[in-house]
Amino acid sequence: MSGETAGTQTVQEGARLIDGSAVAKKVRDQVAVDVAALRARGVVPGLTVVLVGDDPASAVYVGGKEKASREAGMAGETIRLPSTTSQAELLALIDQLNHDETVHGILVQMPLPKQIDPETVIDRISPTKDVDGFHPVNVGKLLIGNTDGFVPCTPAGVQVLLGEYGVRTSGAHCVVIGRSTIVGKPMAALMMQPGPLADATVTVCHSRTRDLAEQTRQADILIAAVGRAQLVTAPMVKPGAVVIDVGMNRIADASTKSGTRLVGDVDFEDVRRVASLITPVPRGVGPMTIAMLLRNTVTAAQRSVRA
């Protein structure tokens, strides 16, 4: 990938596309190499995903994780539980997985049925096996800049994309739209840390931000992760900015067979006229999430060998 400088590129005939699928493949290829090295030492990295209930979207997503882990040579297992599963039953399963030396990564798919408190479940997963990076211990490590924890997969993937496309982050103004614990907050924490692919000045915007456009127009790097279809339009973007679209929203589209289509939080066709680099939806940030999940799992396995 050729080098870029955030916020200073000359825009010609629209933004260059950031190919998340290609970068994700590069990450997964390296994961496969690392898995092979571990297997040669008698260690097979294991990722166990727990799915409670029968949410169709979750089932598809979980299936993708299992397939990807096995393609990388890892042990990928999905434990499917009925929607009537009690919180105590789920916690008992997590305890079992925490003590299973063949399981290096544990992921409980969200959302959970209403009788189960997600925070209690996340807190129960061992921080050393929390490859989603949501346990309070890992959240705290990220915030203070301790690198021996796990970073949530989507923000970590965004950072890798910026690096692969040579985006200069040091000293850049990075505006994050969204303050979720899954993307917005960890994304901001990552970008403000000292070091490579960070050292940015970070502004976090959300539903109570006054004059959102005034904030976003200052961004050298604009990261949209708010879950509102096509919220960001061209007048909201600084010419030459790097635009990362984390959103995945379905909108009506009578021209498609399903009657819907997938769009991001950014009005892609409008914004690509002024941005220098932009992620499409799909095939932008999405493929990176699973790739980084696999990388976190391999890291967990490597640490277990050194422990």
HUVENPE-V288294 format. One record per backbone hydrogen bond with DSSP energy under -0.5 kcal/mol. CO is the residue of the C=O (numbers start at 0). NH is the residue of the N-H. Records with the same first field share a line. If there is no record, write none. Layout:
CO->NH, NH
This chain:
4->7, 8
8->10
9->11
15->277
16->18
17->19, 279
18->22
19->23
20->24
21->25
22->26
23->27
24->28
25->29
26->30
27->31
28->32
29->33
30->34
31->35
32->36
33->37
34->38
35->39
36->40
37->40, 42
38->41
41->43
42->44
44->74
45->47, 103, 104
46->48, 76
47->106
48->50, 78
49->51, 108
50->52, 80
54->58
55->59
56->60
57->61
58->62
59->63
60->64
61->65
62->66
63->67
64->68
65->69
66->70
67->71
68->73
69->72
73->75
74->46, 76
76->48
77->79
78->50, 80
80->52
81->84
85->89
86->90
87->91
88->92
89->93
90->94
91->95
92->96
93->97
94->98
96->99
98->100
99->102
101->103
104->47
106->49, 108
112->115
115->117
116->120
117->121
118->122
119->123
120->123, 124
121->124
125->128, 129
126->129
128->105, 130
129->132
134->137, 138
135->139
136->140
137->141
138->142
139->143
140->144, 145
141->144
144->146
145->148
151->155
152->156
153->157
154->158
155->159
156->160
157->161
158->162
159->163
160->164
161->166
162->165
165->3
166->168
168->171
171->173, 200
172->174, 219, 220
173->175, 202
174->176, 222
175->177, 204
176->224
179->184
182->186
183->187
184->188
185->189
186->190
187->191
188->192
189->192
190->199
192->198
194->197
198->170
199->201
200->173
202->175, 204
204->177
205->208
210->213, 214
211->215
212->216
214->217
215->218, 237
219->241
220->174, 222
221->223, 243
222->176, 224
223->245, 246
227->230
230->232
231->266
232->235
233->236
237->240
239->6, 8
240->242, 275, 276
241->221, 243
242->244, 278
243->223, 245
244->284
248->250, 262
250->260
252->255
258->252
260->250
262->248
263->229
264->230, 231
265->263, 267
266->270
267->271
269->272
270->273, 274
271->14
273->239
275->15
276->242
277->17
282->19, 20
284->287, 288
285->288, 289
286->290
287->291
288->292
289->293
290->294
291->295
292->296
293->297
294->298
295->299
296->300
297->301
298->302
299->303
300->304
301->305
302->306
